[in-house]
Amino acid sequence: MSAMRPPHVKRCRPVRIELSGSAPPASQIADRLRGLISSGRLLPEERLPSVRQLARDLAVAPGTVARAYRSLESDGFVTARPGGATRVSPHASPASARVLSAARTFSAECARADLSADDAVRLLRAMWGS
């Protein structure tokens, strides 16, 4: 018989992150989580996987995930308690529906043009503010 989880302890949803490209893994993890939070796929107060769990899932060192979580915390995307869960900050808000729609369109067009995510980001940075 499996152990029962108390009703007040919520499981965190699995987080899908694929590490690729030339950026350091901690930066890639933080960027992906920022995107999930900004897109509304991770909601305020939602619990993130523990450092050890995400490190196991991604086959990286726990220190790599800890660096990503610290970066997210300093940017206000997550809150962490020592020895406790890391959660999406209650003050983190998703982007507007219009911005999300434009991002989806941009992403789809880049995929059709066979651009990598790194190339798409470079293109977006080049266009920023112009």
C-alpha atoms as a printed R data frame, in Angstrom:
    type eleno elety resid chain resno      x      y       z
1   ATOM     1    CA   MET     A     1  0.000  0.000   0.000
2   ATOM     2    CA   SER     A     2  1.357  3.420  -0.946
3   ATOM     3    CA   ALA     A     3  1.798  6.226   1.548
4   ATOM     4    CA   MET     A     4 -0.986  8.779   1.543
5   ATOM     5    CA   ARG     A     5 -0.118 12.433   1.061
6   ATOM     6    CA   PRO     A     6 -1.792 14.783   3.546
7   ATOM     7    CA   PRO     A     7 -4.462 16.884   1.773
8   ATOM     8    CA   HIS     A     8 -2.711 20.185   2.538
9   ATOM     9    CA   VAL     A     9  0.506 19.092   0.762
10  ATOM    10    CA   LYS     A    10  0.154 19.778  -2.960
11  ATOM    11    CA   ARG     A    11  2.322 18.094  -5.527
12  ATOM    12    CA   CYS     A    12  4.031 20.382  -7.943
13  ATOM    13    CA   ARG     A    13  3.316 19.953 -11.625
14  ATOM    14    CA   PRO     A    14  6.156 18.504 -13.684
15  ATOM    15    CA   VAL     A    15  8.209 21.225 -15.357
16  ATOM    16    CA   ARG     A    16  9.441 20.470 -18.845
17  ATOM    17    CA   ILE     A    17 12.801 22.012 -19.638
18  ATOM    18    CA   GLU     A    18 15.097 21.000 -22.462
19  ATOM    19    CA   LEU     A    19 18.686 22.108 -22.154
20  ATOM    20    CA   SER     A    20 20.334 22.963 -25.455
21  ATOM    21    CA   GLY     A    21 22.329 25.751 -26.990
22  ATOM    22    CA   SER     A    22 25.397 27.559 -25.808
23  ATOM    23    CA   ALA     A    23 24.016 29.344 -22.726
24  ATOM    24    CA   PRO     A    24 24.998 27.932 -19.320
25  ATOM    25    CA   PRO     A    25 22.457 25.403 -17.968
26  ATOM    26    CA   ALA     A    26 21.539 27.609 -14.976
27  ATOM    27    CA   SER     A    27 20.673 30.462 -17.352
28  ATOM    28    CA   GLN     A    28 18.630 28.148 -19.565
29  ATOM    29    CA   ILE     A    29 16.694 26.816 -16.564
30  ATOM    30    CA   ALA     A    30 16.002 30.320 -15.244
31  ATOM    31    CA   ASP     A    31 14.970 31.588 -18.701
32  ATOM    32    CA   ARG     A    32 12.590 28.680 -19.264
33  ATOM    33    CA   LEU     A    33 10.984 29.147 -15.846
34  ATOM    34    CA   ARG     A    34 10.678 32.916 -16.463
35  ATOM    35    CA   GLY     A    35  8.885 32.080 -19.704
36  ATOM    36    CA   LEU     A    36  6.534 29.614 -17.999
37  ATOM    37    CA   ILE     A    37  5.702 32.199 -15.336
38  ATOM    38    CA   SER     A    38  5.293 35.088 -17.813
39  ATOM    39    CA   SER     A    39  3.078 32.982 -20.071
40  ATOM    40    CA   GLY     A    40  0.818 32.027 -17.169
41  ATOM    41    CA   ARG     A    41  1.695 28.329 -17.415
42  ATOM    42    CA   LEU     A    42  3.046 28.529 -13.867
43  ATOM    43    CA   LEU     A    43  0.698 30.445 -11.601
44  ATOM    44    CA   PRO     A    44  1.364 32.672  -8.579
45  ATOM    45    CA   GLU     A    45  1.950 30.595  -5.422
46  ATOM    46    CA   GLU     A    46  2.470 27.423  -7.491
47  ATOM    47    CA   ARG     A    47  5.152 25.190  -6.042
48  ATOM    48    CA   LEU     A    48  8.241 24.450  -8.129
49  ATOM    49    CA   PRO     A    49 10.115 21.164  -7.989
50  ATOM    50    CA   SER     A    50 12.761 20.972  -5.286
51  ATOM    51    CA   VAL     A    51 16.315 21.784  -6.298
52  ATOM    52    CA   ARG     A    52 17.284 18.128  -5.993
53  ATOM    53    CA   GLN     A    53 14.257 16.865  -7.920
54  ATOM    54    CA   LEU     A    54 14.723 19.263 -10.841
55  ATOM    55    CA   ALA     A    55 18.465 18.538 -10.881
56  ATOM    56    CA   ARG     A    56 17.699 14.796 -11.116
57  ATOM    57    CA   ASP     A    57 15.101 15.384 -13.846
58  ATOM    58    CA   LEU     A    58 17.517 17.476 -15.912
59  ATOM    59    CA   ALA     A    59 20.645 15.455 -15.128
60  ATOM    60    CA   VAL     A    60 22.498 18.516 -13.812
61  ATOM    61    CA   ALA     A    61 24.168 19.289 -10.510
62  ATOM    62    CA   PRO     A    62 21.909 20.606  -7.735
63  ATOM    63    CA   GLY     A    63 24.058 23.743  -7.588
64  ATOM    64    CA   THR     A    64 23.051 24.519 -11.178
65  ATOM    65    CA   VAL     A    65 19.346 24.501 -10.289
66  ATOM    66    CA   ALA     A    66 20.046 26.422  -7.071
67  ATOM    67    CA   ARG     A    67 21.773 29.164  -9.134
68  ATOM    68    CA   ALA     A    68 18.746 29.340 -11.444
69  ATOM    69    CA   TYR     A    69 16.346 29.575  -8.492
70  ATOM    70    CA   ARG     A    70 18.474 32.313  -6.846
71  ATOM    71    CA   SER     A    71 18.417 34.288 -10.099
72  ATOM    72    CA   LEU     A    72 14.638 33.936 -10.315
73  ATOM    73    CA   GLU     A    73 14.284 34.986  -6.688
74  ATOM    74    CA   SER     A    74 16.450 38.084  -7.139
75  ATOM    75    CA   ASP     A    75 14.329 39.022 -10.185
76  ATOM    76    CA   GLY     A    76 11.117 38.630  -8.174
77  ATOM    77    CA   PHE     A    77  9.757 35.632 -10.085
78  ATOM    78    CA   VAL     A    78  9.880 33.168  -7.184
79  ATOM    79    CA   THR     A    79  9.999 33.135  -3.413
80  ATOM    80    CA   ALA     A    80 12.002 30.596  -1.459
81  ATOM    81    CA   ARG     A    81 12.111 29.619   2.167
82  ATOM    82    CA   PRO     A    82 15.235 27.955   3.543
83  ATOM    83    CA   GLY     A    83 14.441 24.283   3.879
84  ATOM    84    CA   GLY     A    84 11.024 24.917   2.322
85  ATOM    85    CA   ALA     A    85  9.398 25.003  -1.056
86  ATOM    86    CA   THR     A    86 10.198 27.436  -3.836
87  ATOM    87    CA   ARG     A    87  7.013 28.959  -5.218
88  ATOM    88    CA   VAL     A    88  6.066 31.346  -7.984
89  ATOM    89    CA   SER     A    89  5.917 34.799  -6.434
90  ATOM    90    CA   PRO     A    90  2.415 36.096  -5.749
91  ATOM    91    CA   HIS     A    91  3.585 39.312  -7.438
92  ATOM    92    CA   ALA     A    92  4.725 37.615 -10.659
93  ATOM    93    CA   SER     A    93  2.194 38.306 -13.364
94  ATOM    94    CA   PRO     A    94  1.788 36.817 -16.790
95  ATOM    95    CA   ALA     A    95  2.068 38.899 -19.927
96  ATOM    96    CA   SER     A    96 -1.074 40.280 -21.520
97  ATOM    97    CA   ALA     A    97 -3.141 38.104 -23.875
98  ATOM    98    CA   ARG     A    98 -2.062 40.301 -26.784
99  ATOM    99    CA   VAL     A    99  1.639 39.840 -26.052
100 ATOM   100    CA   LEU     A   100  1.183 36.082 -25.577
101 ATOM   101    CA   SER     A   101 -0.649 35.841 -28.897
102 ATOM   102    CA   ALA     A   102  2.139 37.729 -30.667
103 ATOM   103    CA   ALA     A   103  4.740 35.469 -29.031
104 ATOM   104    CA   ARG     A   104  2.892 32.341 -30.196
105 ATOM   105    CA   THR     A   105  2.682 33.718 -33.744
106 ATOM   106    CA   PHE     A   106  6.369 34.665 -33.721
107 ATOM   107    CA   SER     A   107  7.323 31.237 -32.384
108 ATOM   108    CA   ALA     A   108  5.264 29.433 -35.034
109 ATOM   109    CA   GLU     A   109  6.723 31.566 -37.844
110 ATOM   110    CA   CYS     A   110 10.272 30.932 -36.610
111 ATOM   111    CA   ALA     A   111  9.592 27.181 -36.508
112 ATOM   112    CA   ARG     A   112  8.208 27.287 -40.076
113 ATOM   113    CA   ALA     A   113 11.345 29.165 -41.169
114 ATOM   114    CA   ASP     A   114 13.456 26.509 -39.413
115 ATOM   115    CA   LEU     A   115 15.067 29.038 -37.069
116 ATOM   116    CA   SER     A   116 16.485 27.795 -33.794
117 ATOM   117    CA   ALA     A   117 15.287 29.303 -30.532
118 ATOM   118    CA   ASP     A   118 18.682 31.012 -30.158
119 ATOM   119    CA   ASP     A   119 18.319 32.581 -33.631
120 ATOM   120    CA   ALA     A   120 14.760 33.684 -32.836
121 ATOM   121    CA   VAL     A   121 15.939 35.367 -29.631
122 ATOM   122    CA   ARG     A   122 18.768 37.089 -31.511
123 ATOM   123    CA   LEU     A   123 16.259 38.328 -34.089
124 ATOM   124    CA   LEU     A   124 13.907 39.605 -31.398
125 ATOM   125    CA   ARG     A   125 16.756 41.383 -29.600
126 ATOM   126    CA   ALA     A   126 17.827 43.021 -32.866
127 ATOM   127    CA   MET     A   127 14.274 44.275 -33.442
128 ATOM   128    CA   TRP     A   128 13.724 45.440 -29.839
129 ATOM   129    CA   GLY     A   129 12.941 49.139 -29.745
130 ATOM   130    CA   SER     A   130 13.153 49.662 -33.486
